[in-house]
Amino acid sequence: MNTTHLCRQQLAKRLNISVRSVERMWQTGTGPKGLRLGMRRIAYPISEIEAWEKTRLFASRAAELAAKS
């Protein structure tokens, strides 16, 4: 079976962060885009996760700061 979406728990495991951090990223809009499937269920498309990860990839802290300004 080819997985095309991840749930909050799977995303947390992939990013090595807590589920609460994933929830916080969803609430503040700082994480990958998600698909709301119900009141408490959100699925994160793999393509959106990978796109979000690419925006967070920097060679150094200096490069990260330069990108923000």
N, C-alpha and C positions, 0 to 999 in steps of 0.2 A: 504494500500500500504506500502510495506517495503522499506524504504530508505536505499540504499547502498552507496550513495555518497552525499557529501555536496558541495555546491557552496561556493565561497569566503564569501558571506554575512552570510550564515548559519554557516560556520566555525568561523567567527569573533564573532558571537553571542554565540556560544558554548564556546569559549575561553574567552569571555568577553573582547575583544580587538577591535580595529578599523579595518575596511576593509583594510585600507592602511597598517597597521601592517602585516596583512595576506599577502598582495602583496609583502611587503618587505621581509618577511620570504621566500616566493617563489623565489624571485630574488636572495637572498643570500644563499639559500639552507639550511636554519636553521629550517624550519618548516616541517610539514608532507609531504610525497611524494604526488604529484598530477598527474592527468591524463589530458594532454592537449587535449581539444576537438575542438579547433579552435584558431584563432589568439588571441582572448581575453577571451576565456572561459576555465576554469580549474575546474575539478571536483576532490574532495578529497575523496578517498575511506574511509569508516568508519574504516575498518581494519587498514589502514595506520595511521589514526588519533589516534586510540587507542594505536597502537604500539609506535608512537611518544610520546604520553602522558606518557606511562610507562617509557620511557627513561628520562623523566623530573621529575619523582617522587622521592623525597628525604625526609628522616625523619627530616633533619635539614640542615642549611646552611653549617655546618662543613662536613656533609656527602656529600653534593654537591661538595664542594671544594676538598675533598679527592678523589672523583670519577674522577675529572678532572686531577689529578696528577698521 
